[in-house]
Amino acid sequence: MSTLPGGRDEAGTRADLIDPALRRANWEEAQINREFWVGDGQIVDAGGIAYRSSRLRADYVLEREPGFPIAVIEAKRENEPAATGVEQAKRYARGLALPFAYATNGHEIREIDMLAGTETVVSAFPAPEQLWQRFLDAKGLDNELAMKFRRAPFSQALVNYDGTIKRPRYYQKAAVDEALTAIAAGQRRILLTLATGTGKTFVAYLLAAKLWDTQWPRGHDRPRVLYLADRNILVDQPKDEYFIPGFGDEAVCKLSEGRAVMSRHFYFALYQSLDQTRADDALFLQYDSDFFDLIIVDECHRGSAGADSAWREILDHFEPAVQVGMTATPVDDSTRSTYEYFGDPVYTYSLGDGIRDGYLAPYRVRKIQLNVDITGWKPELGQLDRYGREIPDKVYGRKEYERLLAITERTEEAARALTEHLRSTDPMSKTIVFCENIDHAARMREALTNLNADLAGPNHDYVFRITSHDGSAGLAMLSTFRKVDTERPVIAITSRLLNTGVDIPTVRNIVLFRIIGSVPEFKQIIGRGTRLFEEDGKLAFDIIDFTDATKHFSRPDFDGVPLGRPTVSVTNTQGHLVDIDLPDPDAHYVPEEVPAGSVEHAVTLNAPAAGPDAGLTVTDPQQAARIRQSRERYYVDGVEVFVFNDSLYILNAGTQELRLTEYRQWVGEQVRRLDLTPTNLRAQWARAVTRRKLAQAFRDAGIGTEQVYRHFGHADVDEVDLLLNLAYNTALVTRSERVTRVRHEHKTFLAGFAEEAREILEILLDKYEQSGIEELSAMALRTPAFAGMGGVVSLAGRFGGGDKLHDAIDSLTARLYDIAN
């Protein structure tokens, strides 16, 4: 349908056209949920300024009964094509897990069938009973149990920190409903994919609670549930924070060594605990195969995900149970497939969804490239390392650093750059640094400790390392670090222990100083920072990337389907860099990092591994020996290392994709959107009234003066000149140059004022040169520079009154900015 030349606005279109159309289709008022809020409003971050945009809303959600949505409608104004609302309608339908969506301008109605993938123009909205039957057919809700699940209310047993009831978000409800629909249909392998930080644990609790409340009939009066994971923190948190408060301590237990417990309903266990003996008396074998009704497998992309995994045996033993896999990062490669075991996800809520809805924090990316990472490093012929060993003659690069060769100054320069970042933002903001291995983490800790000795505090707890070598002391520091009400410790340095399963909402910096070849692992690491903590003003976080790991953001499938196997590089016997196909770094679970030999001769490959060759299958013993020999790490001192390039990227809020934009480019785009020429911009900047409006426009666009100066420097250049340079590549003119040229080229203008008035203008020029444009105003006459010269009224009298004072300052400012560049 063509666009109408005039017509009603959206509110009028809804009231005069869409509402009557719904009534004609026999929809009752109680079945129409208007302005259904989706999310809290996306957080927009523009290089340091974070704020919430307005909340998105679905114009109409059609419900079978209150709380039971079956379709969504996106309304557009009358003179706008209905087709422009299709993508938004589809997004709402995906989030709410609805099979049908509509986009309309009141005249044309477009129906989107989410399952068939079709879009059709229809003459009218379907009647409630007709749409309800189509909904039932699409969802397979044709049995009593499915309807019983759907109509059961969500648990309200949990409370938030402020005592209010913890209520599920729209996508959490949808995830639970889709899982229950699959259960009612007899499906026994179910996959839920929800981004890190979006509440998978709460979803697991809500699912169990609905099954509990509906007395799910599996041969018991109440279901028996096993919550299975591969790290203590992944079972202790849901047990202590969700299931015990929700179901009571007497219904919950954690399985460990010893005899099986049979008297509870909710069991929590590590794979390791269930199969510790690796024998016929393993703990899991003490339970009948049909003992559990439901098994929740947290982080199901790891551990038992491989068909040949030792722990898959546990899931196979409990084959009769419904098994629900939960992960943020499903994998699908030649060694493992989350989909092969659990099937396609019944519901997906991605990182992009969470950011767009305002439930996850957006990120800034600061890419710091060191010179030796760009150019590589080659030893001199016969050069010895720190321990007197001759270093093989070859060019070493980023892939070999910390694996084959460690440059002391490289770690120290990265520590210096990170310290500079923290000092320029907030040195007390909690930070996690990911290093290549345990030894690398130790040297990074030492470098950061020495650079920040003034922040060590009485307990010397500014920096700490948390690896398998740090034992209970490291875990104790981690426990304190995780708390939202503690300021110290500030910087946690690790290799792999914090890449998943650790909920630290206050983390504001994620530092990547190791190669990350796995997209699932990369997303898990980034997830350490995506949690919001608005109580302390955390609406965004920084990623400081030394290894170009954030290149994964640019992959088209980053926020979509899983990726295949990565490769890593090792050196062959001829000293050439070669790629070896490896399983994904998460392919073989290891509960902690395990050192591979002594510190000096440790060998670490880019995969969690117990020993230098774990995860790498080499059938030829001689080849294995050669590869092992080639991985001896050499230590080099005295190399010149410096920051070669430093670029800031921000998340572009104007797109539906997670697209990073280089900060310089983004600032230029925002300035150009004002649709003013450089001459017009300077002219508006020169007058106090228009300058205030222009400055507000910059702020509304997210351009913060402090952040611009901090990133680009040139503090001696006026703000508008710096922004024009970024937008139009105009020349940078310092304030000193402007003042000098005014005094030289506009002598007649200055001489036209009485001496006592000219004195005021000269002082204002000096203040502008030192501090900037805000000093060129009548308000500046109240500052100490004019103390002893009389009050503002007296100073204005030197010009013949206040109006003439303002005119004189505006004329002076105009001459400052009228100078051609």
C-alpha positions in Angstrom: 0.0 0.0 0.0 1.4 3.4 -0.8 2.2 6.0 1.8 -0.6 8.4 2.5 0.2 12.0 2.1 -1.2 13.1 5.4 -2.9 11.0 8.0 -3.0 10.3 11.7 -0.1 10.0 14.0 0.6 6.6 15.7 -1.7 7.3 18.6 -4.5 8.4 16.3 -4.0 5.5 14.1 -4.3 3.1 17.0 -7.4 4.7 18.4 -9.2 5.4 15.2 -8.2 2.5 13.0 -6.5 -0.4 14.8 -8.6 -0.6 17.9 -11.9 -0.7 15.8 -10.3 -3.4 13.6 -9.6 -5.5 16.7 -13.2 -5.0 18.0 -14.6 -6.1 14.6 -12.5 -9.3 14.9 -14.3 -9.9 18.3 -11.2 -9.2 20.5 -12.4 -8.2 24.0 -10.7 -5.4 25.9 -9.4 -7.8 28.5 -7.5 -9.8 25.7 -5.7 -6.7 24.4 -2.5 -5.8 26.3 -1.4 -2.4 25.1 2.1 -1.0 25.3 3.7 -4.2 26.5 7.1 -3.1 27.8 10.1 -5.0 26.4 13.2 -4.4 28.5 14.4 -1.5 30.5 15.6 0.6 27.6 18.9 0.1 25.9 21.9 1.6 27.5 23.7 3.8 25.1 27.4 4.4 25.7 29.3 7.0 23.8 32.9 6.9 24.7 32.4 7.3 28.4 28.9 8.7 28.8 26.3 5.9 29.5 22.6 6.5 29.7 19.3 4.6 29.1 17.3 5.3 26.0 13.5 5.1 26.2 12.0 1.6 26.8 10.8 -0.3 23.9 7.2 -1.4 23.9 5.2 -3.8 21.8 2.1 -1.8 20.8 -0.3 -4.7 21.3 0.1 -8.1 22.7 -3.0 -10.3 22.1 -3.7 -12.7 24.9 -5.9 -15.8 25.2 -6.3 -14.8 28.9 -4.3 -12.4 31.1 -0.7 -13.4 31.1 -1.1 -15.9 28.2 0.2 -14.0 25.0 -0.5 -15.6 21.6 0.4 -12.8 19.1 2.0 -9.3 18.9 1.0 -6.3 16.8 3.4 -3.4 15.8 1.5 -0.3 14.9 2.8 2.4 12.5 1.4 5.8 11.8 -1.2 6.0 9.1 1.0 7.6 6.4 3.8 5.1 7.0 4.0 1.8 5.1 3.0 -1.2 7.3 6.1 -3.0 6.1 8.3 -0.7 8.1 7.0 -2.4 11.3 7.7 -5.9 10.2 11.2 -6.3 11.6 10.2 -4.8 14.9 7.2 -7.1 15.1 9.4 -10.1 14.4 11.8 -9.1 17.1 9.0 -8.9 19.7 7.6 -12.2 18.5 11.0 -13.9 18.8 11.5 -12.6 22.3 8.0 -13.6 23.4 8.3 -17.0 21.6 5.1 -16.2 19.7 4.3 -17.9 16.3 2.4 -15.0 14.9 3.1 -11.2 14.6 1.4 -8.4 12.8 2.5 -5.0 11.4 -0.2 -2.5 10.4 -0.8 1.2 9.7 -4.5 0.8 10.2 -5.2 0.1 6.5 -2.8 -2.6 5.5 -2.3 -5.6 7.9 0.8 -7.8 7.4 0.8 -11.2 9.1 4.2 -12.8 9.8 4.2 -16.5 10.4 7.3 -17.0 12.5 7.4 -20.8 12.0 6.7 -20.9 8.2 8.8 -17.8 7.6 6.1 -16.2 5.5 4.7 -12.7 5.3 1.2 -12.1 4.0 -1.1 -9.2 3.6 -4.5 -10.1 5.2 -7.8 -8.2 5.1 -8.5 -8.4 8.8 -7.1 -9.6 12.1 -8.1 -13.2 12.9 -10.8 -13.8 15.5 -9.6 -14.9 19.0 -10.8 -18.5 18.6 -9.2 -18.8 15.2 -5.9 -17.4 16.3 -6.0 -19.5 19.4 -6.4 -22.7 17.4 -3.6 -21.7 15.2 -1.4 -21.0 18.2 -2.2 -24.4 19.7 -1.3 -26.1 16.4 1.9 -24.2 16.1 3.0 -24.9 19.7 1.7 -28.4 19.8 -0.3 -27.5 22.9 -2.9 -30.2 22.4 -2.7 -32.1 25.7 -3.9 -31.4 29.2 -0.4 -31.3 30.7 0.8 -28.6 28.3 -2.1 -26.4 29.3 -1.6 -27.1 33.0 2.0 -26.0 32.7 1.1 -22.8 30.8 -1.6 -21.8 33.2 0.4 -22.4 36.4 1.6 -19.1 37.9 5.3 -18.4 38.2 6.8 -18.8 41.6 6.9 -15.7 43.8 8.9 -17.3 46.6 12.1 -15.5 46.0 12.8 -11.8 46.9 15.3 -9.2 45.7 17.8 -7.6 47.9 15.3 -4.8 48.7 12.6 -7.2 49.8 10.5 -7.0 46.7 9.3 -10.2 44.9 11.7 -11.4 42.3 9.6 -11.5 39.2 10.7 -13.1 35.8 11.5 -10.9 32.8 9.5 -11.5 29.6 12.2 -13.7 28.0 12.7 -15.8 31.2 9.0 -16.6 31.2 9.2 -17.5 27.5 12.2 -19.7 28.1 10.4 -21.6 30.8 7.2 -21.9 28.8 9.0 -23.3 25.8 10.9 -25.8 27.9 7.6 -27.0 29.5 5.9 -27.2 26.2 8.7 -29.5 25.0 8.4 -31.6 28.2 4.6 -31.9 27.7 5.2 -33.1 24.1 7.4 -35.9 25.4 10.8 -34.4 24.5 13.6 -35.5 26.8 16.5 -33.5 25.5 15.9 -29.8 25.7 18.3 -26.9 25.1 18.0 -23.3 26.4 20.5 -20.8 25.1 20.6 -17.6 27.1 23.5 -15.1 27.2 25.7 -14.8 30.2 24.2 -12.4 32.7 20.6 -12.9 31.6 19.6 -15.2 34.5 19.9 -18.8 33.4 19.9 -19.9 37.1 16.6 -18.1 37.7 15.2 -19.8 34.6 16.3 -23.2 36.0 14.6 -22.4 39.3 11.4 -21.2 37.7 11.3 -24.3 35.6 11.7 -26.6 38.6 9.1 -24.6 40.5 6.5 -25.0 37.9 7.1 -28.7 37.7 6.9 -28.8 41.5 3.7 -26.8 41.8 2.0 -28.8 39.1 3.1 -32.1 40.7 4.6 -33.2 37.5 3.5 -36.9 37.2 6.6 -39.0 36.7 5.8 -41.7 39.3 6.5 -39.5 42.4 4.4 -37.1 44.3 6.9 -34.4 43.4 9.8 -34.4 40.9 13.3 -35.3 41.7 15.8 -32.9 40.1 19.5 -33.2 39.6 21.4 -30.0 39.0 24.7 -30.9 37.3 27.8 -28.7 36.6 31.5 -28.9 36.6 32.6 -26.3 39.1 31.6 -25.8 42.7 30.5 -22.2 42.1 28.1 -23.3 39.4 26.2 -25.6 41.9 26.7 -23.7 45.1 25.2 -20.4 43.9 21.9 -21.9 42.5 21.6 -24.2 45.6 22.2 -21.4 48.2 20.6 -18.4 46.4 17.6 -20.0 44.6 16.6 -23.5 45.5 17.1 -23.4 49.3 15.2 -20.1 49.6 12.5 -21.3 47.2 12.0 -24.9 48.4 13.5 -25.1 51.9 16.7 -26.6 53.2 15.1 -29.9 53.9 14.3 -30.5 50.2 17.8 -29.7 48.9 21.2 -31.4 49.2 24.6 -31.4 47.6 26.1 -34.7 46.7 29.7 -35.5 47.4 31.9 -38.5 48.3 30.2 -41.4 50.1 26.8 -43.0 49.9 23.9 -41.8 47.9 21.2 -39.7 49.5 17.7 -40.8 48.5 15.4 -38.6 50.7 15.6 -35.2 49.0 14.0 -33.7 45.9 16.7 -31.3 44.6 20.2 -32.6 44.3 23.3 -30.6 43.3 26.4 -32.3 42.1 29.7 -32.0 40.2 30.5 -34.5 37.5 33.7 -35.2 39.5 31.8 -36.0 42.7 29.4 -38.4 40.9 32.2 -40.3 39.1 35.2 -39.8 41.4 36.3 -43.4 41.6 35.9 -44.1 37.9 34.8 -47.6 39.0 31.7 -49.8 39.5 31.0 -48.1 42.8 30.9 -44.6 41.4 28.4 -42.5 43.2 26.1 -42.0 40.2 25.8 -45.8 39.8 24.3 -46.0 43.2 21.1 -44.4 41.8 18.7 -46.3 39.6 18.7 -44.9 36.0 15.1 -43.6 36.5 15.7 -42.1 39.9 15.7 -38.5 38.6 12.9 -37.0 36.7 14.7 -33.9 35.6 18.4 -33.2 35.1 19.5 -29.6 34.6 23.0 -29.5 32.9 24.5 -26.1 33.5 27.2 -24.8 31.0 26.3 -27.8 28.9 28.8 -26.8 26.1 31.5 -28.1 28.4 32.2 -31.3 30.3 29.8 -33.9 29.0 29.2 -32.2 25.6 31.6 -34.5 23.7 30.3 -37.9 22.6 33.5 -39.5 23.9 33.6 -37.5 27.1 34.2 -39.5 30.2 31.3 -37.6 31.9 28.8 -38.3 29.1 28.5 -41.7 30.9 26.6 -40.0 33.7 24.0 -38.5 31.4 23.7 -41.8 29.5 23.1 -43.6 32.8 20.2 -41.3 33.6 18.8 -41.6 30.1 15.1 -41.9 31.1 15.2 -38.4 32.8 14.3 -35.2 31.0 17.6 -33.5 30.5 17.7 -29.7 30.0 21.0 -28.2 28.8 21.6 -24.6 29.6 24.4 -22.5 28.1 25.3 -19.1 26.6 27.6 -20.6 24.1 26.6 -23.8 22.3 29.3 -25.4 20.3 29.2 -27.4 17.1 32.5 -28.8 15.8 34.1 -32.1 14.9 34.7 -33.1 18.5 31.6 -31.9 20.2 28.1 -30.8 19.3 25.7 -29.3 21.9 23.0 -29.7 19.2 23.7 -33.3 18.5 22.9 -34.3 22.0 20.3 -31.7 23.1 18.8 -30.8 19.8 18.1 -27.2 18.5 17.3 -24.6 21.2 13.7 -24.4 22.1 14.5 -20.8 23.1 17.3 -18.4 22.5 18.1 -15.0 24.1 21.3 -13.7 22.8 23.9 -11.2 24.0 22.6 -8.7 21.5 19.0 -9.2 22.7 20.2 -8.5 26.3 22.0 -5.3 25.3 19.2 -4.0 23.2 16.7 -4.6 26.0 18.9 -2.9 28.5 19.4 -6.0 30.7 23.1 -6.2 29.8 25.9 -3.6 29.8 27.3 -2.5 26.5 31.0 -2.3 26.1 33.8 -0.1 24.9 36.8 -1.7 23.3 40.3 -0.2 23.7 42.7 -2.0 21.3 46.3 -1.5 22.4 48.9 -2.8 20.0 52.5 -3.2 21.2 55.3 -2.8 18.7 56.7 -6.3 19.1 53.3 -7.7 18.4 53.1 -5.8 15.2 56.7 -6.3 13.9 57.6 -9.5 15.7 61.0 -10.0 17.5 64.0 -11.9 16.3 67.0 -12.8 18.4 70.6 -12.0 17.4 72.5 -15.0 16.2 73.5 -17.1 19.1 71.6 -14.9 21.7 71.1 -16.5 25.0 68.0 -16.1 27.2 67.9 -15.3 30.9 68.9 -18.8 31.8 71.8 -19.1 29.4 69.9 -21.1 26.7 70.4 -20.3 23.1 67.3 -18.9 21.5 66.3 -20.6 18.2 66.9 -18.2 15.4 63.5 -17.2 14.1 60.9 -14.4 14.1 58.6 -14.6 17.1 55.2 -13.1 17.1 52.0 -12.7 19.2 51.1 -16.4 18.8 54.5 -17.5 20.2 54.7 -15.0 23.1 54.3 -16.6 26.5 54.1 -20.0 24.8 57.6 -20.3 23.2 59.1 -17.0 24.3 58.5 -14.5 27.0 59.6 -10.9 26.7 59.8 -9.2 30.2 59.3 -5.7 28.8 56.2 -6.8 26.9 54.4 -7.7 30.1 55.7 -4.6 31.8 54.5 -2.3 29.0 51.1 -3.8 29.0 50.9 -3.3 32.8 51.9 0.3 32.3 49.3 0.9 29.6 46.6 -0.7 31.8 47.7 1.4 34.8 47.5 4.5 32.7 43.9 3.5 31.7 42.9 2.9 35.2 44.5 6.2 36.5 42.7 8.2 33.8 39.3 6.6 34.5 39.0 5.1 38.0 42.0 3.3 39.6 39.6 1.5 42.0 37.3 0.0 39.4 37.3 -3.8 39.6 39.3 -5.4 36.8 40.0 -8.9 35.6 43.2 -9.6 33.6 43.3 -12.8 31.5 46.9 -13.9 30.9 48.3 -16.8 28.8 49.2 -19.1 31.7 50.0 -19.2 35.4 53.6 -18.0 34.9 52.5 -15.1 32.8 49.9 -14.2 35.4 52.6 -14.1 38.1 54.7 -11.7 36.1 51.7 -9.5 35.3 50.9 -9.4 39.0 54.4 -8.3 39.8 54.4 -5.6 37.2 51.1 -4.1 38.2 52.0 -4.3 41.9 55.2 -2.3 41.3 53.4 0.3 39.2 50.7 0.8 41.8 52.6 0.6 45.0 50.9 3.8 46.2 47.5 2.0 46.0 48.6 -1.2 47.7 46.8 -0.4 50.9 47.6 -1.7 54.4 46.8 -5.3 53.4 48.6 -5.1 50.0 45.5 -6.3 48.3 45.2 -4.0 45.3 46.4 -6.7 42.9 46.0 -10.5 43.4 46.4 -13.6 41.3 43.8 -16.3 41.2 45.0 -19.6 39.6 45.3 -23.2 40.6 48.6 -22.4 42.2 47.1 -19.9 44.6 45.0 -22.4 46.6 42.7 -21.4 49.4 44.3 -17.9 49.8 43.5 -17.1 46.2 39.9 -18.4 46.6 39.5 -16.3 49.7 40.6 -13.2 47.8 38.2 -14.1 45.0 35.4 -14.4 47.4 36.0 -10.9 48.7 36.6 -9.6 45.2 33.1 -10.9 44.1 31.2 -9.0 46.8 29.4 -5.9 45.6 30.0 -4.0 48.8 33.8 -4.4 48.9 36.3 -1.9 47.3 39.3 -4.3 47.6 40.9 -6.2 46.1 40.7 -4.3 42.8 42.6 -6.2 40.1 42.3 -10.0 39.7 44.8 -11.7 37.4 44.1 -15.1 36.1 44.6 -17.4 33.1 41.3 -19.4 32.9 39.7 -19.7 36.3 37.5 -16.7 35.9 36.4 -17.2 32.3 33.1 -18.7 33.2 30.7 -19.2 36.1 31.8 -16.3 38.2 29.2 -13.6 38.8 30.9 -10.3 39.5 28.5 -7.5 38.7 30.9 -4.7 39.7 33.6 -5.6 37.2 34.2 -2.6 34.9 37.3 -3.7 33.0 38.1 -6.9 31.2 41.7 -7.1 30.0 42.6 -9.6 27.3 46.3 -10.4 27.3 46.2 -13.8 25.8 45.2 -15.4 22.5 41.6 -16.5 22.5 40.9 -18.8 19.6 37.4 -20.0 20.7 34.4 -17.8 20.2 32.5 -19.6 23.0 35.3 -19.0 25.4 35.6 -15.4 24.2 31.9 -14.8 24.8 32.1 -16.4 28.2 35.0 -14.1 29.2 33.2 -11.0 27.9 30.2 -12.1 30.0 32.2 -11.4 33.1 31.6 -7.7 32.4 28.1 -7.6 30.9 26.2 -7.7 34.2 24.7 -4.4 35.3 25.2 -2.8 38.7 23.2 0.3 38.5 23.3 0.8 42.3 26.9 1.9 41.8 26.4 3.5 38.4 27.8 0.6 36.3 26.0 0.8 33.0 28.8 -0.1 30.7 32.3 -1.7 30.9 35.6 -1.5 29.1 37.5 -4.2 27.2 41.2 -3.6 27.0 42.5 -5.8 24.3 46.3 -6.4 23.7 45.9 -9.5 21.5 43.3 -8.6 19.0 40.9 -11.1 20.6 38.0 -8.7 20.0 38.3 -9.5 16.3 35.6 -12.1 17.1 33.1 -9.2 17.5 33.3 -8.6 13.7 32.4 -12.2 12.8 28.9 -12.3 11.3 28.1 -15.4 13.4 29.3 -13.9 16.7 25.9 -13.5 18.1 24.4 -16.4 16.3 25.3 -19.9 15.4 28.3 -21.6 17.1 31.7 -21.8 15.4 33.9 -24.7 14.4 37.3 -25.6 15.7 40.1 -23.1 16.0 43.7 -23.6 15.2 46.8 -22.7 17.2 50.3 -22.2 16.0 53.4 -24.1 17.2 56.9 -24.2 15.7 58.1 -27.2 13.8 61.7 -28.5 13.9 62.6 -26.2 11.0 61.6 -23.2 13.1 58.6 -22.3 10.9 55.3 -21.3 12.4 52.6 -23.9 11.5 48.9 -24.2 12.4 47.7 -27.3 14.1 44.0 -28.1 14.2 42.9 -28.4 17.9 39.7 -29.0 19.7 37.9 -26.0 21.0 39.7 -24.7 24.2 36.6 -25.8 26.2 36.6 -29.2 24.6 38.2 -31.1 27.5 37.2 -29.8 30.9 39.8 -29.4 33.5 38.6 -28.0 36.9 41.7 -25.9 37.5 44.7 -24.7 35.5 47.4 -27.4 35.8 51.1 -26.3 35.4 53.0 -28.0 32.7 56.4 -28.5 34.3 58.6 -26.1 36.1 58.2 -22.3 35.8 61.2 -21.8 33.6 60.3 -24.7 31.3 56.5 -24.6 31.5 54.7 -25.2 28.2 51.2 -23.8 27.7 49.0 -24.3 24.7 45.8 -22.4 24.0 43.6 -25.0 25.6 42.8 -26.0 29.2 45.2 -28.9 29.5 46.8 -31.2 32.1 50.3 -31.2 30.6 51.8 -29.6 27.5 50.2 -32.0 25.0 46.8 -32.5 26.4 44.1 -31.7 23.8 46.5 -32.3 21.0 46.3 -35.8 19.4 49.7 -36.9 17.9 50.0 -40.6 17.1 53.7 -40.5 16.1 55.8 -40.6 19.3 58.7 -38.9 17.4 56.5 -36.1 16.2 55.1 -35.7 19.7 58.7 -35.4 21.1 59.6 -32.8 18.5 56.6 -30.7 19.2 57.2 -31.0 22.9 60.8 -29.9 22.5 59.8 -27.0 20.3 57.6 -25.6 23.1 60.3 -24.9 25.6 59.8 -21.3 26.7 62.7 -18.8 26.5 62.9 -15.7 28.7 64.3 -12.5 27.2 65.1 -9.2 28.9 66.2 -5.8 27.5 63.8 -5.6 24.5 62.4 -2.1 23.6 58.7 -2.4 23.9 56.2 0.5 23.5 52.6 1.1 22.5 52.5 1.1 18.7 48.8 2.0 18.4 45.9 2.7 20.7 42.3 2.9 19.4 39.0 3.2 21.1 35.8 1.5 19.8 32.3 1.8 21.0 29.1 -0.2 20.4 27.0 1.4 17.8 23.5 1.7 19.4 21.9 2.7 16.0 22.1 -0.8 14.6 20.5 -4.1 15.5 23.9 -5.9 15.2 26.7 -5.7 17.8 28.7 -3.4 15.6 31.8 -1.7 17.0 32.6 1.7 15.6 36.1 3.3 16.0 35.6 6.2 18.4 37.2 8.8 16.0 34.8 7.8 13.3 31.8 7.7 15.6 32.5 11.2 17.0 32.9 12.5 13.5 29.5 11.0 12.5 27.8 12.6 15.5 29.1 16.0 14.6 28.2 15.7 10.9 24.7 14.7 11.9 24.2 18.3 13.1 24.1 19.2 9.4 26.2 22.3 9.9 29.2 23.4 7.9 32.5 24.1 9.8 31.9 27.8 9.3 28.3 27.7 10.8 29.5 25.5 13.7 32.2 28.0 14.6 29.7 30.9 14.2 27.3 29.2 16.6 30.1 28.4 19.0 31.2 32.0 19.1 27.9 33.3 20.6 27.0 32.4 24.1 23.3 31.7 23.5 23.8 29.4 20.5 26.9 27.9 22.1 24.8 26.6 24.9 22.4 25.0 22.5 25.3 23.5 20.5 27.0 22.1 23.6 23.7 20.5 24.6 23.4 19.0 21.2 26.9 17.5 21.7 25.8 16.1 25.1 22.6 14.7 23.7 24.7 12.9 21.0 26.8 11.4 23.7 29.9 13.4 23.0 31.6 14.3 26.3 34.3 16.9 26.3 36.3 15.2 29.0 36.3 11.9 27.2 37.2 13.5 23.8 40.2 15.3 25.3 41.3 12.2 27.3 41.3 10.0 24.2 42.6 12.4 21.5 44.7 14.8 23.6 45.2 18.4 22.3 44.0 20.0 25.5 45.4 23.3 24.1 42.8 23.2 21.3 39.3 24.5 21.8 36.6 21.8 21.9 34.8 22.8 18.7 38.1 22.8 16.8 38.9 19.3 17.9 35.4 18.1 17.0 35.7 19.8 13.6 39.0 18.1 13.0 37.5 14.7 13.8 34.4 15.4 11.6 35.9 17.3 8.6 39.7 17.0 9.0 40.1 20.7 9.5 43.4 22.0 10.8 43.9 22.1 14.5 44.4 25.7 15.8 45.5 26.1 19.4 43.9 28.7 21.6 47.2 30.5 21.9 47.4 30.8 18.1 43.8 32.2 18.0 44.6 34.8 20.7 47.9 35.9 19.1 46.2 36.4 15.7 43.3 38.4 17.3 45.7 40.7 19.0 47.7 41.1 15.8 44.9 41.3 13.2 42.2 43.0 15.3 44.3 45.8 17.0 41.8 48.3 15.7 38.9 46.5 17.4 40.7 46.3 20.7 41.9 49.9 20.5 38.3 51.0 20.0 37.6 50.4 23.7 38.5 52.6 26.6 41.6 51.5 28.4 39.8 50.2 31.5 37.4 48.2 29.2 40.2 46.9 27.0 41.9 45.7 30.2 38.9 43.4 30.9 39.0 42.0 27.4 42.8 41.3 27.6 42.3 39.4 30.8 39.4 37.4 29.2 41.7 36.5 26.3 44.4 35.3 28.7 41.9 33.2 30.6 40.5 31.7 27.3 44.0 30.8 26.2 44.6 29.0 29.5 41.2 27.3 30.1 38.9 27.5 27.1 35.7 29.1 25.8 33.8 29.1 29.1 36.1 31.9 30.2 34.7 34.2 27.5 31.5 35.2 29.3 30.2 37.8 31.7 30.1 35.1 34.4 33.9 34.9 34.2 34.0 38.4 35.8 33.0 36.8 39.1 36.2 34.7 39.2 39.3 35.5 41.3 41.1 36.9 38.3 38.9 40.0 38.6 39.0 40.3 42.4 39.8 43.8 43.5 38.6 45.3 40.3 35.0 45.9 41.6 31.9 43.8 41.2 30.2 42.7 37.9 28.1 45.9 37.8 31.2 48.1 38.2 33.1 46.1 35.5 30.1 46.3 33.1 30.1 50.1 33.7 33.5 50.3 32.0 31.7 49.3 28.8 28.7 51.5 29.3 26.4 48.8 30.8 25.6 45.1 30.8 24.3 44.9 27.3 27.4 46.6 25.8 29.6 44.3 27.9 27.8 41.2 26.4 28.1 42.7 22.9 31.8 43.3 23.4 32.5 39.7 24.5 30.4 38.3 21.7 32.3 40.5 19.2 35.6 39.4 20.6 34.6 35.7 20.5 33.4 36.1 16.9 36.8 37.5 15.9 38.5 34.5 17.6 36.5 32.1 15.5 36.3 34.2 12.3 40.0 33.5 11.6 40.4 31.2 8.7 42.3 28.0 9.3 
